């Protein structure tokens, strides 16, 4: 609609400018008709020099007016093309801005809980240490300890379910896996006979990811190459 409005205005201005040209054209036509009329009986048909000069002048003015209008129309077409290009670029820039803003809002919404989730990881670590510190024999010997252990296990499970609902997932790091610097943080290295260098020797602390991004890498020990 924007482009059509510009073109309509340009055509209207050109039509208005052509009114004098039409008048000149009519004048030239009258002179040509007068020259073409047969002369009176007994006289030689010949236009007067004044009529010929007037017709030539009208024709020249008409030609100049047509040339001027043609040039103006060409200029209008160039300006219209430039305005159309600017309009399309503005639309493209606005669309790109809208998409970028949308992505930024979605990104901010997805990772709004990042700091809070990272703070909760220490609670998961403490629960894991507490559960791992209890020996099976002690559980069998004490009913109260067994009940406490079951309560801690349920608490840990519920915490990890909450993590899962908010996009926090545990990184599966197992002894013997290849060390991945994107997912693992090496705390120490040690040469171990019979173990492949560059593999995980021990998982000291579990790692977590938030919606595909590493929230905390798994803290591990790595088998060192004895020849390195």
C-alpha positions in Angstrom: 0.0 0.0 0.0 2.9 2.4 0.8 4.5 1.8 -2.7 1.1 2.1 -4.5 0.4 5.4 -2.8 3.7 6.9 -3.9 3.2 5.7 -7.5 -0.4 7.2 -7.5 0.8 10.6 -6.3 3.6 10.6 -8.9 1.2 9.8 -11.7 -1.3 12.5 -10.6 1.4 15.2 -10.6 2.6 14.1 -14.0 -1.0 14.2 -15.3 -1.4 17.7 -13.9 1.8 18.9 -15.6 0.6 17.5 -19.0 -2.4 19.9 -19.1 -0.4 22.7 -20.7 1.1 20.2 -23.1 -2.4 19.2 -24.2 -3.3 22.8 -24.8 -0.1 23.3 -26.9 -1.0 20.1 -28.8 -4.4 21.5 -29.6 -3.0 24.8 -30.8 -0.6 23.0 -33.1 -3.4 20.8 -34.5 -5.4 23.9 -35.3 -2.5 25.4 -37.2 -2.0 22.2 -39.1 -5.8 22.0 -39.9 -5.7 25.6 -41.1 -2.8 24.9 -43.4 -4.5 21.8 -44.7 -7.8 23.5 -45.7 -8.1 24.2 -49.4 -7.7 27.8 -50.5 -10.6 29.8 -51.7 -11.6 29.4 -55.4 -9.2 31.1 -57.7 -6.5 31.4 -55.1 -3.3 29.3 -54.4 -3.5 27.3 -51.1 -0.5 28.4 -49.1 -0.2 29.0 -45.4 1.0 32.4 -44.3 4.5 32.7 -42.8 3.0 33.8 -39.5 0.9 30.6 -39.3 3.9 28.5 -40.1 6.1 30.1 -37.5 3.3 29.8 -34.9 2.9 26.1 -35.7 6.6 25.4 -35.5 6.8 27.3 -32.2 3.9 25.3 -30.8 5.5 22.0 -31.9 8.8 22.9 -30.4 7.2 23.9 -27.1 5.2 20.7 -27.1 8.3 18.6 -27.7 10.2 20.4 -24.9 7.3 19.9 -22.5 7.1 16.2 -23.4 10.9 15.8 -22.8 10.5 17.6 -19.5 7.7 15.4 -18.4 9.5 12.2 -19.5 12.6 13.3 -17.4 10.4 14.0 -14.4 8.8 10.6 -14.7 12.2 9.0 -14.8 13.2 10.9 -11.7 10.0 9.9 -9.9 10.7 6.2 -10.8 14.2 6.4 -9.4 13.0 8.0 -6.1 10.2 5.5 -5.9 12.6 2.7 -6.3 14.9 4.2 -3.6 11.9 4.6 -1.2 10.7 1.1 -1.8 14.2 -0.3 -1.1 14.4 1.8 2.1 11.0 0.6 3.2 11.8 -3.1 2.6 15.1 -2.7 4.5 13.3 -1.0 7.4 10.8 -3.9 7.5 13.7 -6.5 7.5 15.5 -4.6 10.3 12.3 -4.5 12.4 11.7 -8.2 11.9 15.3 -9.0 12.8 15.0 -6.9 16.0 11.8 -8.6 16.9 13.3 -12.1 16.5 16.5 -11.1 18.4 14.4 -9.7 21.3 12.3 -12.8 21.4 15.4 -15.0 21.6 16.8 -12.9 24.4 13.6 -13.0 26.4 13.4 -16.8 26.0 17.1 -17.1 27.0 16.6 -15.0 30.1 13.5 -17.0 31.0 15.3 -20.3 30.6 18.4 -19.4 32.6 16.7 -17.2 35.3 17.1 -20.1 37.8 20.8 -20.6 37.0 22.2 -19.0 40.2 19.6 -20.5 42.4 20.0 -24.0 41.0 23.8 -23.7 41.3 23.4 -22.9 45.0 21.2 -25.9 45.5 23.9 -28.2 44.1 25.8 -28.0 47.4 22.8 -29.5 49.2 22.7 -32.4 46.7 26.5 -32.9 47.4 25.9 -33.0 51.1 23.1 -35.5 50.8 25.2 -37.7 48.5 28.1 -37.7 51.0 25.8 -38.5 53.9 24.2 -41.5 52.0 27.6 -42.8 50.8 29.1 -42.6 54.3 26.7 -45.2 55.8 27.9 -48.8 55.6 25.4 -51.6 54.8 26.4 -53.4 58.1 25.5 -50.3 60.1 22.1 -50.1 58.4 21.4 -53.7 59.3 22.4 -53.2 62.9 20.3 -50.1 63.6 16.7 -49.6 62.7 16.8 -45.9 63.5 19.8 -45.4 61.3 18.0 -47.3 58.5 15.0 -45.1 58.8 17.2 -42.0 58.7 19.0 -43.3 55.7 15.7 -43.9 53.9 14.5 -40.4 54.8 17.7 -38.9 53.3 17.3 -41.1 50.2 13.8 -39.8 49.7 14.9 -36.2 50.2 17.7 -36.6 47.6 15.3 -38.2 45.1 12.8 -35.4 45.5 15.5 -32.8 45.1 16.7 -34.4 41.8 13.1 -34.5 40.6 12.8 -30.8 41.3 16.1 -30.3 39.4 14.6 -32.3 36.4 11.4 -30.2 36.3 13.5 -27.0 35.9 15.9 -28.5 33.3 18.8 -29.4 35.6 20.2 -32.8 34.7 23.1 -34.8 36.2 26.2 -35.4 34.1 26.8 -39.2 33.9 30.5 -39.5 34.8 31.7 -43.0 35.5 35.2 -44.3 36.2 36.8 -45.5 33.0 35.1 -42.9 30.8 37.2 -40.8 28.5 38.0 -37.4 30.0 36.0 -34.6 28.3 37.2 -31.1 29.1 33.7 -29.8 28.2 32.0 -31.9 30.9 34.8 -32.7 33.4 37.1 -30.7 35.6 40.4 -32.5 36.5 41.3 -32.2 40.2 44.3 -34.4 40.0 46.2 -36.8 37.8 47.9 -40.1 38.7 49.6 -42.9 36.8 47.8 -46.2 37.4 49.2 -49.4 36.0 46.6 -51.3 33.9 44.4 -48.2 33.4 44.2 -46.3 30.1 45.7 -42.8 30.3 43.2 -40.0 29.8 40.3 -41.9 31.4 38.5 -41.1 34.6 40.1 -42.5 37.7 37.7 -41.2 40.3 34.5 -39.0 40.4 34.9 -36.7 43.4 31.8 -34.6 42.7 28.9 -35.0 40.3 28.4 -32.4 37.5 25.2 -30.9 36.3 23.8 -29.2 33.2 21.0 -26.6 32.9 19.0 -27.0 29.6 22.0 -28.3 27.7 24.5 -25.8 29.2 27.1 -27.0 31.8 26.1 -25.6 35.2 29.0 -27.3 37.0 31.5 -29.7 35.4 32.0 -33.1 37.1 35.1 -32.9 39.4 37.3 -35.9 38.6 40.6 -37.5 38.9 42.3 -38.6 35.6 44.7 -41.5 34.8 48.0 -40.0 33.8 50.3 -41.3 31.1 53.4 -42.5 32.9 55.6 -41.6 29.9 54.3 -38.1 29.7 
